[in-house]
Amino acid sequence: MSYYDVLIVGAGHAGAQAAIALRQAGFAGSVGMIGDEKEPPYERPPLSKEYFAGEKTFERILIRPAAFWAERNIDMLLGKRVKSVDPTAKFVTVGEEEIGYGRLIWCTGGSPRRLTCNGADAVNVHAVRRRDDVDAMMAQLNSISHVTIVGGGYIGLEAAAVLSKFGKQVVLLEALDRVLARVAGEELSRFYEAEHRAHGVDLRTGARMDCIEVTDGPDGSRATAVLMQDGERIATDMVIVGIGIIPETGPLIAAGAAGGNGVDVDEYCRTSLPDIYAVGDCAAHANRFAGGATMRLESVQNANDQAKTAVAHILGKEEPYDAVPWFWSNQYDLKLQTVGLSTGFDQTVLRGDPATRSFSVVYLKGGKLIALDCVNAVKDYVQGRAHVLSAAALDVAQLADASVPLKEVGLA
């Protein structure tokens, strides 16, 4: 049986950051990283943006050059998947192989949530989660003209922006009454809906699909139309599904780890199993920026910061996870930057005029600033961070005046 002092399961942002942090802190023990893809760790956000658009090669989205890992004695066990964990004997099973560990860091992220209707497994129905997903779409682009996107979250909207630049006819279907409904207020949703429509996207909200019509071909069944519940038939050459992810926690839960929507971790990213940590998209934690609610955060920031927390604890430093959440999205020439979590907001304040395509939406709860969505408004994003941290009640009139810098806004 092979053995590692620290074994990392998952080779995305969280796994890469954990390995990097161990070596940066001078950890001299053995480190192994298991990844179910054959590529070394790479950035995920560009998959629906610059990589899909052909603006960045795959080499440019690698988290570190391929040689980096060997140079730091980090064993890359790629193209492998953990099928079980034995927390008592402290080993994982990969195929027929058993790999022992001293500490285990679980960084598996999640797999795309799939449609369950007829036609969902057609060869031209795609998710956007891995390099292979996007490569498969890119290989088909020259031979298609009509694309249907299911889901009006960031993945769907970013894909729509790229495809419209390519001159494709795009229909975007969102089942709820507005896009980004789960993560943003109505002002931001309506702005992005208008932007996409202005760029030629046929964006539909309250859109309920029934199934995917397919025809058989030499390479398998192919989607030819999306059938709606009201009977409409939307002809299509490709379907892209962006309806969220399912956290990859099966082996840990089966081994007895506490969890439901993700695996539960404490403030040091420890699971309920001894010497096993979980970080990133799959880790459910109590977040003070959401009023202490237990939640999973799907972001590069969370993956990196939780990885550092777990590594610090492994190395004997108790530094609880308490990072300010932040996110970003690029669509057309719009850069959206978010700081904080708007969950549970009871008031919004608009700074600036959306017609200028540079503005911010400020989210308040009980009079306190809890989050900002900043569109082409970098100063608001940078200065707003301090207000999210302080959770102070601010003067609403000054917040609404875009000529007053956020750092100069006084208390209510």
C-alpha positions as CSV (number, residue, x, y, z in Angstrom):
1,M,0.0,0.0,0.0
2,S,1.3,3.4,-0.9
3,Y,1.1,6.1,1.8
4,Y,1.1,9.9,2.0
5,D,1.4,12.1,5.1
6,V,-1.2,14.3,3.4
7,L,-3.4,12.9,0.7
8,I,-5.5,15.4,-1.3
9,V,-8.6,14.1,-3.1
10,G,-9.5,16.5,-5.9
11,A,-7.3,18.4,-8.3
12,G,-9.2,21.7,-8.7
13,H,-8.6,25.1,-7.1
14,A,-9.0,23.8,-3.6
15,G,-6.8,20.8,-4.0
16,A,-4.1,22.8,-5.8
17,Q,-4.1,25.5,-3.1
18,A,-3.9,22.9,-0.3
19,A,-0.8,21.4,-1.9
20,I,0.8,24.8,-2.6
21,A,0.1,26.0,0.9
22,L,1.7,22.9,2.5
23,R,4.9,23.4,0.6
24,Q,4.9,27.2,1.1
25,A,4.7,26.6,4.8
26,G,7.7,24.3,4.7
27,F,5.9,21.0,5.1
28,A,8.4,18.3,4.3
29,G,6.2,15.3,4.5
30,S,4.9,13.3,1.5
31,V,2.0,14.9,-0.4
32,G,-0.2,13.1,-3.0
33,M,-3.1,14.6,-5.1
34,I,-5.7,12.4,-6.7
35,G,-7.7,13.9,-9.6
36,D,-10.2,12.2,-11.8
37,E,-9.2,14.2,-14.9
38,K,-5.9,13.6,-16.7
39,E,-4.9,17.2,-16.7
40,P,-3.0,18.9,-13.8
41,P,-5.0,21.5,-11.9
42,Y,-6.5,24.3,-14.0
43,E,-8.7,27.3,-13.4
44,R,-12.5,26.6,-13.8
45,P,-14.0,30.1,-14.3
46,P,-12.4,30.7,-17.7
47,L,-14.1,27.6,-19.1
48,S,-17.3,29.5,-19.6
49,K,-15.5,32.8,-20.5
50,E,-12.0,33.2,-22.0
51,Y,-11.3,29.6,-22.8
52,F,-14.7,29.0,-24.4
53,A,-14.2,32.2,-26.4
54,G,-10.8,31.1,-27.6
55,E,-9.1,34.0,-25.9
56,K,-7.0,31.8,-23.6
57,T,-5.2,28.5,-24.4
58,F,-5.4,25.7,-21.9
59,E,-1.8,26.3,-20.9
60,R,-2.7,29.8,-19.9
61,I,-5.4,28.6,-17.5
62,L,-3.2,26.1,-15.7
63,I,-3.0,27.0,-12.0
64,R,0.7,26.2,-12.1
65,P,2.9,25.0,-15.0
66,A,2.8,21.2,-15.3
67,A,6.4,20.9,-14.0
68,F,5.6,22.8,-10.8
69,W,4.2,19.8,-9.0
70,A,7.1,17.4,-9.6
71,E,9.6,20.1,-8.6
72,R,7.9,20.4,-5.2
73,N,7.6,16.6,-4.7
74,I,3.8,16.6,-5.0
75,D,2.8,13.3,-6.5
76,M,0.0,13.8,-9.1
77,L,-2.3,10.7,-9.3
78,L,-4.4,11.8,-12.2
79,G,-7.1,10.0,-14.1
80,K,-8.1,8.3,-10.9
81,R,-11.2,8.4,-8.7
82,V,-11.7,7.5,-5.1
83,K,-14.5,5.0,-4.6
84,S,-14.3,4.5,-0.9
85,V,-12.7,5.8,2.3
86,D,-11.8,3.8,5.4
87,P,-11.5,6.4,8.2
88,T,-10.5,3.8,10.8
89,A,-7.6,2.1,8.9
90,K,-7.0,5.5,7.2
91,F,-6.8,4.6,3.5
92,V,-8.8,5.3,0.4
93,T,-9.6,2.9,-2.4
94,V,-8.8,3.9,-6.0
95,G,-9.7,1.1,-8.4
96,E,-8.1,-2.0,-6.9
97,E,-5.4,0.1,-5.1
98,E,-5.4,1.2,-1.5
99,I,-3.6,4.4,-0.6
100,G,-2.9,5.2,3.0
101,Y,-2.9,8.7,4.6
102,G,-2.0,10.6,7.7
103,R,-4.3,13.4,7.0
104,L,-6.9,13.5,4.2
105,I,-8.1,16.7,2.5
106,W,-11.3,16.2,0.5
107,C,-11.6,18.8,-2.4
108,T,-13.8,17.1,-4.9
109,G,-16.1,20.0,-5.7
110,G,-19.2,18.8,-7.5
111,S,-20.6,17.4,-10.7
112,P,-23.1,19.2,-12.9
113,R,-26.7,18.7,-12.2
114,R,-28.2,17.0,-15.2
115,L,-31.6,17.2,-16.8
116,T,-33.7,14.1,-16.1
117,C,-36.1,14.4,-19.0
118,N,-36.0,12.4,-22.2
119,G,-33.1,13.3,-24.5
120,A,-30.9,14.6,-21.7
121,D,-28.1,12.2,-22.6
122,A,-27.8,13.2,-26.3
123,V,-24.3,13.8,-27.6
124,N,-24.9,17.5,-28.2
125,V,-26.3,18.2,-24.7
126,H,-23.4,19.7,-22.7
127,A,-22.5,20.9,-19.2
128,V,-19.8,23.5,-18.5
129,R,-17.7,22.1,-15.7
130,R,-14.6,20.5,-17.2
131,R,-12.2,21.1,-20.0
132,D,-13.6,18.1,-21.9
133,D,-17.1,19.6,-21.7
134,V,-16.0,22.8,-23.3
135,D,-13.7,21.1,-25.9
136,A,-16.7,19.0,-27.0
137,M,-18.8,22.2,-27.5
138,M,-16.0,24.0,-29.3
139,A,-15.5,21.0,-31.7
140,Q,-19.2,21.4,-32.7
141,L,-19.4,25.2,-33.0
142,N,-18.5,25.5,-36.7
143,S,-21.3,23.2,-37.7
144,I,-24.1,24.7,-35.7
145,S,-26.2,27.9,-35.7
146,H,-28.9,27.5,-33.0
147,V,-28.1,26.9,-29.3
148,T,-30.5,26.5,-26.4
149,I,-29.2,27.2,-22.9
150,V,-31.1,25.8,-19.9
151,G,-30.5,27.9,-16.8
152,G,-30.1,31.6,-16.2
153,G,-27.3,31.5,-13.6
154,Y,-23.8,32.8,-14.2
155,I,-22.7,29.7,-16.3
156,G,-25.7,30.0,-18.6
157,L,-25.4,33.8,-19.0
158,E,-21.6,33.6,-19.6
159,A,-22.0,30.9,-22.2
160,A,-24.8,33.0,-23.9
161,A,-22.5,36.0,-24.1
162,V,-19.7,34.0,-25.8
163,L,-22.1,32.3,-28.2
164,S,-23.7,35.6,-29.2
165,K,-20.3,36.9,-30.0
166,F,-19.8,33.9,-32.3
167,G,-22.9,34.9,-34.1
168,K,-25.0,32.0,-32.9
169,Q,-28.8,32.2,-32.4
170,V,-29.2,31.7,-28.7
171,V,-32.3,30.9,-26.7
172,L,-31.9,31.0,-23.0
173,L,-34.5,29.3,-20.8
174,E,-34.8,30.2,-17.1
175,A,-37.6,28.5,-15.2
176,L,-37.9,31.2,-12.5
177,D,-39.3,34.7,-13.1
178,R,-35.9,36.2,-13.5
179,V,-32.2,35.3,-14.1
180,L,-29.8,35.1,-11.2
181,A,-32.8,34.9,-8.9
182,R,-30.9,32.8,-6.3
183,V,-27.9,35.1,-6.0
184,A,-28.9,38.7,-6.7
185,G,-31.7,41.2,-6.4
186,E,-34.2,42.2,-9.1
187,E,-32.3,45.3,-10.2
188,L,-29.3,43.2,-11.3
189,S,-31.4,40.5,-12.8
190,R,-33.4,42.9,-15.0
191,F,-30.2,44.7,-16.1
192,Y,-28.6,41.5,-17.4
193,E,-31.8,40.3,-19.0
194,A,-31.9,43.6,-21.0
195,E,-28.2,43.4,-21.9
196,H,-28.6,39.9,-23.3
197,R,-31.7,40.7,-25.3
198,A,-29.9,43.8,-26.7
199,H,-27.2,41.4,-27.9
200,G,-29.7,39.2,-29.7
201,V,-30.2,36.5,-27.1
202,D,-33.8,35.2,-26.9
203,L,-33.9,35.2,-23.2
204,R,-37.1,33.7,-21.6
205,T,-38.0,33.7,-18.0
206,G,-40.8,31.5,-16.4
207,A,-39.8,29.1,-19.2
208,R,-40.8,25.5,-18.4
209,M,-39.3,22.8,-20.7
210,D,-40.7,19.3,-21.1
211,C,-38.1,17.2,-22.8
212,I,-35.5,17.2,-25.6
213,E,-36.4,15.8,-29.0
214,V,-33.7,13.6,-30.5
215,T,-32.8,11.9,-33.7
216,D,-30.5,8.9,-34.0
217,G,-27.2,9.4,-35.9
218,P,-23.9,7.6,-36.4
219,D,-22.4,9.0,-33.2
220,G,-25.6,8.5,-31.1
221,S,-28.8,10.4,-30.4
222,R,-28.6,14.1,-31.1
223,A,-30.9,16.8,-29.7
224,T,-32.8,18.5,-32.5
225,A,-35.3,20.5,-30.5
226,V,-36.4,21.5,-27.0
227,L,-40.0,20.9,-26.3
228,M,-41.7,23.2,-23.9
229,Q,-44.6,22.4,-21.5
230,D,-46.9,24.8,-23.4
231,G,-46.3,22.7,-26.6
232,E,-43.8,25.0,-28.3
233,R,-41.0,23.4,-30.2
234,I,-37.6,25.2,-30.2
235,A,-35.4,23.8,-32.9
236,T,-31.7,23.6,-31.8
237,D,-28.3,22.2,-32.8
238,M,-26.9,22.2,-29.3
239,V,-28.2,22.3,-25.7
240,I,-26.1,23.7,-22.8
241,V,-27.3,22.9,-19.3
242,G,-26.3,25.2,-16.4
243,I,-28.6,24.3,-13.5
244,G,-26.1,24.0,-10.6
245,I,-23.9,21.2,-9.2
246,I,-24.3,18.2,-6.9
247,P,-21.4,18.1,-4.4
248,E,-19.2,15.0,-4.8
249,T,-19.2,13.7,-1.2
250,G,-20.5,10.1,-1.7
251,P,-17.5,8.2,-0.4
252,L,-17.2,10.4,2.7
253,I,-20.9,10.2,3.6
254,A,-20.8,6.5,3.1
255,A,-17.8,6.4,5.5
256,G,-19.9,8.1,8.2
257,A,-19.2,11.8,7.7
258,A,-22.0,14.1,8.7
259,G,-23.5,16.0,5.9
260,G,-26.5,16.5,3.6
261,N,-26.0,19.2,0.9
262,G,-22.3,18.7,1.0
263,V,-20.1,17.4,3.9
264,D,-20.3,19.3,7.1
265,V,-17.1,21.0,8.4
266,D,-16.2,23.1,11.4
267,E,-14.4,26.4,11.5
268,Y,-11.1,24.6,10.8
269,C,-12.6,22.7,7.8
270,R,-12.6,19.4,9.8
271,T,-15.3,16.8,9.0
272,S,-16.8,14.6,11.7
273,L,-14.3,11.9,10.7
274,P,-10.8,11.9,12.4
275,D,-8.0,13.6,10.4
276,I,-10.3,14.3,7.4
277,Y,-10.9,17.8,6.2
278,A,-13.1,19.0,3.4
279,V,-12.8,22.3,1.5
280,G,-14.3,24.2,-1.4
281,D,-17.6,23.6,-3.3
282,C,-18.4,20.4,-1.4
283,A,-17.9,21.7,2.1
284,A,-20.9,22.9,4.1
285,H,-19.9,25.4,6.8
286,A,-21.4,28.1,9.0
287,N,-20.7,31.4,7.4
288,R,-21.0,34.6,9.5
289,F,-21.5,36.7,6.3
290,A,-24.8,34.7,5.9
291,G,-25.8,35.3,9.5
292,G,-24.2,32.0,10.6
293,A,-26.3,29.9,8.2
294,T,-24.7,26.6,7.1
295,M,-24.0,26.7,3.4
296,R,-21.8,25.7,0.6
297,L,-20.0,28.4,-1.4
298,E,-19.1,27.7,-5.0
299,S,-16.2,30.1,-5.6
300,V,-12.5,30.3,-6.2
301,Q,-12.2,32.5,-3.1
302,N,-13.8,30.0,-0.9
303,A,-11.8,27.1,-2.3
304,N,-8.5,28.9,-1.8
305,D,-9.2,30.3,1.6
306,Q,-10.7,27.1,3.1
307,A,-7.7,25.2,1.7
308,K,-5.4,27.5,3.6
309,T,-7.4,27.1,6.8
310,A,-7.2,23.3,6.6
311,V,-3.5,23.3,5.9
312,A,-2.9,25.8,8.8
313,H,-4.7,23.4,11.2
314,I,-2.8,20.4,9.9
315,L,0.4,22.3,10.7
316,G,-0.8,23.1,14.2
317,K,-2.2,26.6,13.8
318,E,-5.8,27.2,14.7
319,E,-6.9,29.9,12.3
320,P,-10.7,29.7,11.8
321,Y,-12.2,30.2,8.4
322,D,-13.7,33.7,8.3
323,A,-13.0,35.1,4.8
324,V,-15.2,37.7,3.1
325,P,-16.9,36.0,0.1
326,W,-16.3,37.4,-3.3
327,F,-17.3,36.5,-6.9
328,W,-17.0,37.8,-10.4
329,S,-18.6,37.3,-13.8
330,N,-17.5,38.6,-17.2
331,Q,-20.3,39.0,-19.8
332,Y,-19.8,41.1,-23.0
333,D,-17.8,44.2,-21.8
334,L,-19.4,44.0,-18.4
335,K,-17.4,43.0,-15.3
336,L,-19.5,42.1,-12.4
337,Q,-17.8,42.0,-9.0
338,T,-19.6,40.9,-5.9
339,V,-18.5,41.1,-2.3
340,G,-20.4,39.7,0.6
341,L,-23.5,37.5,0.6
342,S,-26.9,39.1,-0.2
343,T,-28.8,36.2,1.4
344,G,-31.7,37.5,3.5
345,F,-31.4,41.1,2.4
346,D,-34.5,43.3,3.2
347,Q,-33.5,46.5,1.3
348,T,-31.5,47.4,-1.8
349,V,-30.0,50.7,-2.7
350,L,-29.0,51.6,-6.3
351,R,-25.8,53.6,-6.8
352,G,-25.5,55.0,-10.3
353,D,-27.6,54.6,-13.4
354,P,-27.8,51.2,-15.0
355,A,-28.3,53.0,-18.4
356,T,-24.6,54.1,-18.1
357,R,-23.6,50.4,-17.7
358,S,-21.6,51.4,-14.5
359,F,-23.5,51.0,-11.2
360,S,-23.8,49.1,-8.0
361,V,-26.6,47.4,-6.1
362,V,-26.1,47.7,-2.3
363,Y,-27.8,45.0,-0.2
364,L,-28.9,45.9,3.4
365,K,-30.3,43.7,6.2
366,G,-31.5,45.5,9.3
367,G,-30.0,48.7,7.9
368,K,-26.5,47.1,7.7
369,L,-24.6,46.7,4.5
370,I,-24.1,43.0,3.8
371,A,-23.2,42.8,0.1
372,L,-22.6,44.7,-3.1
373,D,-23.0,43.8,-6.8
374,C,-20.8,46.1,-8.7
375,V,-21.0,46.4,-12.5
376,N,-18.1,48.1,-14.1
377,A,-17.7,49.9,-10.7
378,V,-14.3,48.7,-9.3
379,K,-14.0,51.5,-6.7
380,D,-17.3,50.5,-5.1
381,Y,-16.2,46.9,-5.0
382,V,-12.9,47.7,-3.4
383,Q,-14.3,50.2,-0.9
384,G,-17.4,48.2,-0.1
385,R,-15.4,45.3,1.4
386,A,-14.6,47.3,4.5
387,H,-18.3,48.0,5.1
388,V,-19.2,44.3,4.6
389,L,-16.6,43.5,7.3
390,S,-17.7,46.1,9.7
391,A,-21.5,45.4,9.3
392,A,-22.2,49.0,10.2
393,A,-25.5,50.7,9.6
394,L,-24.8,53.4,7.0
395,D,-26.5,56.6,5.8
396,V,-28.8,55.4,3.0
397,A,-29.0,58.7,1.3
398,Q,-25.2,58.8,0.9
399,L,-25.2,55.2,-0.2
400,A,-27.5,56.1,-3.0
401,D,-25.4,59.1,-4.1
402,A,-22.8,57.7,-6.5
403,S,-20.8,60.9,-6.3
404,V,-20.0,60.1,-2.6
405,P,-17.2,57.5,-2.5
406,L,-18.2,54.5,-0.4
407,K,-15.3,54.9,1.9
408,E,-16.7,58.4,2.8
409,V,-20.3,57.2,3.5
410,G,-21.2,58.0,7.1
411,L,-23.1,56.0,9.7
412,A,-26.9,56.2,9.8
